[in-house]
Amino acid sequence: MSSPRDASSPVVSDELRAPVGNQVELCYQTIGDPSDEPLLLVMGLSGPMTWWDEAFCVLLASAGFHVVRYDNRDTGRSSRFPAPARGDQLVRAFATGNARAPYSMSDLAEDATALLDHLGIESAHLVGVSMGGMIAQTVAIEHPTRVRSLTSISSTTGRRTVGWQHPSLLPRLIAPRKAGRDAYVETSLAMWSLIGSTGFPSDPETLRTRAGTTFDRGVSASGAVRQMLAILTQPDRTPRLRSLRVPALVIHGTEDKMVHVSGGRSTAAAIPGAELLLVDGMGHDLPPELFEVFVDAIVTTAERARTTA
């Protein structure tokens, strides 16, 4: 990994808000020196920006990036989208891929570029995980001048024949959620026990603390349904991914039950020149044991962007 340029810790900003249009404001935070190369972190389904562990963000900042992380709409302290979330549409979308979604993956990509506009950033390195990888891919396709490099983690192309969920997860994904903090924490622990990394097991107390913090920052069951509808109705990006001319890195765990590893393999195969990093024993999470591996790979991808600029 690149060495920090000095011994001081990167500056972590307060949480701020950015208007991105259509009655949506995004909560965001920056880590590091604003004069460094910007790197935008995009989180996945129902995940607030704090799911990007601050230690990981600090490592990225120490490697020479000005890191921006944010809550997607309908997550954390960002705005809730003013549209109903219908369960029957969710079931239909799971079955067919066709349903009426309140917003699309393109809308979520527009949120990302609007945040860059708010920050005065013309282009950035994009790193997205799960749904965040889908958003980052969409930004690269629809707004190519805004992307210096692309890192897609635990994600897929939108093609329904790859990157599928393990059948055992479906009942939990569509089941009604009990109200209250304690119920949210227990449900989260149960889900992470199913989709977490078998080779890098998480500490239950750490997961419990993170779940409690997530609840306290704001959760929305209807928002999760709206995001799931955007995922399930997204187009197959494969043909358009083939047109990308941006340095790209694809990271995927071989034990991922939420997004089968075929999604990562297909993403890397579609993007010309993409590097594929498969991690044995990794599930659908970001184990701290792998932070330095991830940062090294992201730095190498960013360096490819500098040499081709």
PLY file of the C-alpha trace (Angstrom):
ply
format ascii 1.0
element vertex 309
property float x
property float y
property float z
element edge 308
property int vertex1
property int vertex2
end_header
0.00 0.00 0.00
1.13 3.54 -0.63
2.66 5.13 2.47
1.08 8.17 4.14
2.85 11.39 3.26
3.06 12.42 6.91
2.28 11.05 10.35
-0.88 13.11 10.90
-4.27 11.44 10.72
-6.52 12.38 7.77
-9.18 14.94 8.66
-12.70 13.53 8.95
-15.37 16.18 8.31
-18.69 16.58 10.03
-21.68 15.05 8.28
-23.12 17.53 5.79
-26.10 17.65 3.44
-26.23 18.26 -0.30
-29.38 19.02 -2.34
-29.41 16.75 -5.41
-32.83 17.63 -6.84
-36.24 15.99 -6.98
-36.88 16.58 -3.27
-33.77 14.61 -2.29
-30.89 15.68 -0.06
-27.89 13.42 0.54
-25.97 13.23 3.80
-22.24 12.98 3.14
-18.84 13.16 4.78
-15.29 13.69 3.55
-12.04 12.18 4.79
-8.60 13.48 3.87
-7.04 16.38 2.00
-9.33 18.14 -0.53
-6.29 18.71 -2.77
-5.89 14.94 -3.25
-7.56 12.92 -5.99
-11.28 12.54 -5.19
-12.66 9.06 -4.52
-16.40 8.49 -4.12
-17.58 5.51 -2.06
-21.05 4.19 -2.93
-22.73 1.80 -0.49
-25.25 -0.94 -1.20
-28.83 -1.83 -0.32
-30.05 -0.20 2.91
-26.44 0.50 3.92
-25.57 3.93 5.30
-22.22 5.49 4.55
-20.95 4.31 7.95
-20.86 0.77 6.54
-17.70 2.04 4.85
-15.62 1.49 7.97
-13.83 4.67 9.01
-10.56 2.72 9.29
-10.91 1.74 5.63
-11.64 5.35 4.66
-8.58 6.54 6.59
-6.40 3.99 4.79
-7.66 5.30 1.45
-7.04 8.89 2.52
-3.54 8.00 3.72
-2.89 6.46 0.30
-3.53 9.84 -1.35
-7.29 10.09 -1.91
-9.82 12.69 -0.82
-12.56 10.28 0.21
-16.27 11.08 0.00
-18.85 8.71 1.47
-22.60 9.30 1.54
-26.00 7.86 2.39
-27.98 6.92 -0.71
-31.52 8.26 -0.86
-33.83 6.28 1.42
-30.89 5.40 3.68
-29.45 6.81 6.87
-29.76 10.57 7.17
-30.50 11.22 3.50
-34.00 12.06 2.33
-36.75 9.48 2.08
-38.16 9.42 -1.43
-41.81 10.56 -1.48
-43.34 7.55 -3.20
-45.18 4.47 -1.88
-43.42 1.11 -1.76
-45.76 -1.73 -2.72
-44.99 -5.27 -1.65
-46.87 -6.81 -4.59
-44.59 -4.94 -6.97
-41.57 -6.36 -5.13
-42.81 -9.94 -5.51
-43.50 -9.32 -9.19
-40.05 -7.82 -9.68
-38.38 -10.85 -8.05
-40.31 -13.16 -10.34
-40.10 -11.30 -13.65
-37.77 -8.30 -13.40
-40.68 -6.11 -14.46
-42.50 -3.83 -12.03
-43.26 -0.17 -11.44
-40.27 1.21 -9.53
-40.37 4.66 -7.87
-36.87 5.33 -9.19
-34.21 3.62 -11.27
-30.53 2.81 -11.11
-30.02 5.78 -13.42
-31.68 8.04 -10.85
-29.34 6.75 -8.16
-26.41 7.40 -10.51
-27.70 10.95 -11.02
-27.63 11.39 -7.24
-23.93 10.48 -7.26
-23.04 12.94 -10.01
-25.16 15.65 -8.38
-23.15 15.18 -5.18
-19.94 15.57 -7.19
-21.41 18.76 -8.66
-22.22 20.05 -5.19
-18.61 19.43 -4.13
-17.18 21.03 -7.27
-15.60 17.75 -8.39
-15.41 17.24 -12.14
-14.39 13.58 -11.97
-13.56 11.02 -9.30
-12.43 7.47 -8.73
-15.60 5.47 -8.01
-15.75 2.52 -5.61
-19.12 0.82 -5.14
-20.18 -2.29 -3.27
-23.22 -4.44 -4.13
-25.98 -2.01 -5.21
-23.29 0.66 -4.96
-21.31 -1.22 -7.60
-24.37 -1.15 -9.85
-24.67 2.59 -9.29
-20.96 3.14 -9.99
-21.17 1.08 -13.19
-24.17 3.14 -14.28
-22.31 6.40 -13.63
-19.40 5.12 -15.74
-21.77 4.23 -18.58
-24.03 7.29 -18.51
-21.54 9.93 -17.29
-18.15 8.63 -18.49
-16.34 11.95 -18.12
-17.07 11.93 -14.37
-15.18 8.68 -13.71
-11.38 8.39 -13.43
-11.42 4.71 -12.46
-14.09 2.21 -11.47
-13.98 -0.40 -8.70
-16.99 -2.70 -8.47
-17.18 -4.91 -5.37
-19.60 -7.80 -4.76
-21.80 -6.59 -7.59
-23.14 -7.64 -10.98
-24.13 -6.46 -14.44
-27.90 -6.50 -14.12
-28.19 -9.66 -16.23
-30.62 -11.96 -14.43
-28.69 -15.12 -15.31
-25.64 -14.06 -13.27
-25.09 -12.66 -9.79
-28.18 -14.33 -8.34
-29.11 -14.57 -4.67
-28.90 -17.93 -2.92
-32.46 -19.32 -2.69
-32.22 -19.49 1.11
-32.08 -15.68 1.27
-35.31 -14.88 -0.56
-37.69 -15.46 2.37
-35.63 -13.13 4.57
-35.40 -10.45 1.89
-39.16 -10.17 1.40
-40.32 -10.99 4.94
-42.00 -8.22 6.97
-39.69 -6.63 9.52
-40.56 -6.25 13.18
-40.45 -2.70 14.49
-37.96 -1.38 17.01
-34.24 -1.19 17.61
-33.82 -4.58 19.25
-35.66 -6.37 16.45
-33.58 -4.57 13.84
-30.35 -5.57 15.56
-31.33 -9.23 15.85
-32.53 -9.37 12.24
-29.27 -7.81 11.08
-27.20 -10.33 13.03
-29.20 -13.20 11.52
-28.71 -11.87 7.98
-24.97 -11.26 8.35
-24.58 -14.78 9.73
-25.92 -16.00 6.38
-24.11 -13.67 3.97
-20.89 -12.79 5.81
-17.44 -14.12 5.02
-16.90 -17.69 6.18
-13.14 -17.25 5.81
-13.11 -13.97 7.76
-15.81 -14.32 10.44
-17.06 -11.12 12.01
-17.17 -10.49 15.72
-20.85 -10.65 16.80
-20.46 -7.72 19.17
-19.00 -5.59 16.39
-21.96 -6.48 14.18
-24.36 -5.74 17.02
-22.82 -2.31 17.58
-22.90 -1.49 13.89
-26.54 -2.55 13.61
-27.47 -0.36 16.56
-25.63 2.60 15.05
-27.36 1.98 11.71
-30.77 2.00 13.37
-29.97 5.16 15.31
-28.94 6.97 12.12
-32.26 6.10 10.51
-33.69 3.06 8.76
-36.65 2.82 6.41
-38.41 -0.43 5.51
-40.25 1.28 2.65
-36.97 2.80 1.48
-35.40 -0.66 1.35
-38.28 -1.84 -0.83
-37.83 1.11 -3.18
-34.11 0.38 -3.49
-34.80 -3.32 -4.07
-37.22 -2.39 -6.86
-34.49 -0.31 -8.49
-32.15 -3.32 -8.31
-34.65 -5.87 -9.57
-35.81 -3.73 -12.50
-32.38 -2.56 -13.62
-31.38 -3.26 -17.24
-28.67 -5.64 -18.32
-25.65 -3.34 -18.60
-23.41 -5.94 -20.30
-23.46 -4.44 -23.82
-22.79 -0.92 -22.53
-20.09 -2.08 -20.11
-18.21 -3.35 -23.18
-17.97 0.25 -24.40
-16.20 1.53 -21.27
-12.66 2.82 -21.64
-11.83 3.40 -18.00
-9.42 1.49 -15.76
-11.58 -0.96 -13.82
-11.20 -3.35 -10.92
-13.73 -6.02 -9.96
-13.54 -7.58 -6.48
-15.74 -10.50 -5.48
-15.84 -13.16 -2.79
-16.08 -16.79 -3.79
-18.54 -17.42 -0.92
-20.94 -14.55 -1.70
-24.54 -15.71 -1.20
-26.18 -12.34 -1.83
-24.58 -11.79 -5.25
-23.17 -14.98 -6.72
-19.55 -14.75 -7.86
-20.76 -15.14 -11.46
-21.83 -11.49 -11.20
-18.28 -10.36 -10.56
-16.84 -12.61 -13.22
-19.35 -11.32 -15.78
-18.66 -7.70 -14.84
-14.92 -8.15 -15.32
-15.44 -10.03 -18.59
-17.63 -7.23 -19.95
-15.35 -4.26 -19.18
-12.32 -4.13 -21.50
-9.09 -4.51 -19.56
-10.76 -4.93 -16.17
-8.78 -6.63 -13.41
-10.60 -9.37 -11.49
-9.72 -10.05 -7.86
-11.48 -13.12 -6.45
-11.10 -13.63 -2.71
-11.50 -17.12 -1.29
-13.65 -17.24 1.83
-15.11 -13.76 1.33
-18.86 -13.34 1.42
-21.01 -10.25 0.96
-19.15 -8.01 3.37
-15.91 -6.08 3.69
-13.72 -7.91 6.23
-11.21 -5.65 8.02
-8.53 -8.29 7.40
-8.78 -7.40 3.70
-8.76 -3.59 3.96
-5.11 -3.27 2.95
-5.59 -5.73 0.06
-8.53 -3.66 -1.20
-6.65 -0.36 -0.83
-3.60 -1.71 -2.67
-5.80 -2.86 -5.56
-7.70 0.45 -5.70
-4.43 2.40 -5.69
-3.10 0.27 -8.54
-6.28 0.89 -10.54
-6.03 4.63 -9.92
-2.42 4.58 -11.10
-3.58 3.01 -14.36
-5.91 5.97 -14.76
-3.05 8.41 -14.27
-0.87 6.72 -16.89
-3.66 6.69 -19.49
-4.87 10.26 -18.84
0 1
1 2
2 3
3 4
4 5
5 6
6 7
7 8
8 9
9 10
10 11
11 12
12 13
13 14
14 15
15 16
16 17
17 18
18 19
19 20
20 21
21 22
22 23
23 24
24 25
25 26
26 27
27 28
28 29
29 30
30 31
31 32
32 33
33 34
34 35
35 36
36 37
37 38
38 39
39 40
40 41
41 42
42 43
43 44
44 45
45 46
46 47
47 48
48 49
49 50
50 51
51 52
52 53
53 54
54 55
55 56
56 57
57 58
58 59
59 60
60 61
61 62
62 63
63 64
64 65
65 66
66 67
67 68
68 69
69 70
70 71
71 72
72 73
73 74
74 75
75 76
76 77
77 78
78 79
79 80
80 81
81 82
82 83
83 84
84 85
85 86
86 87
87 88
88 89
89 90
90 91
91 92
92 93
93 94
94 95
95 96
96 97
97 98
98 99
99 100
100 101
101 102
102 103
103 104
104 105
105 106
106 107
107 108
108 109
109 110
110 111
111 112
112 113
113 114
114 115
115 116
116 117
117 118
118 119
119 120
120 121
121 122
122 123
123 124
124 125
125 126
126 127
127 128
128 129
129 130
130 131
131 132
132 133
133 134
134 135
135 136
136 137
137 138
138 139
139 140
140 141
141 142
142 143
143 144
144 145
145 146
146 147
147 148
148 149
149 150
150 151
151 152
152 153
153 154
154 155
155 156
156 157
157 158
158 159
159 160
160 161
161 162
162 163
163 164
164 165
165 166
166 167
167 168
168 169
169 170
170 171
171 172
172 173
173 174
174 175
175 176
176 177
177 178
178 179
179 180
180 181
181 182
182 183
183 184
184 185
185 186
186 187
187 188
188 189
189 190
190 191
191 192
192 193
193 194
194 195
195 196
196 197
197 198
198 199
199 200
200 201
201 202
202 203
203 204
204 205
205 206
206 207
207 208
208 209
209 210
210 211
211 212
212 213
213 214
214 215
215 216
216 217
217 218
218 219
219 220
220 221
221 222
222 223
223 224
224 225
225 226
226 227
227 228
228 229
229 230
230 231
231 232
232 233
233 234
234 235
235 236
236 237
237 238
238 239
239 240
240 241
241 242
242 243
243 244
244 245
245 246
246 247
247 248
248 249
249 250
250 251
251 252
252 253
253 254
254 255
255 256
256 257
257 258
258 259
259 260
260 261
261 262
262 263
263 264
264 265
265 266
266 267
267 268
268 269
269 270
270 271
271 272
272 273
273 274
274 275
275 276
276 277
277 278
278 279
279 280
280 281
281 282
282 283
283 284
284 285
285 286
286 287
287 288
288 289
289 290
290 291
291 292
292 293
293 294
294 295
295 296
296 297
297 298
298 299
299 300
300 301
301 302
302 303
303 304
304 305
305 306
306 307
307 308
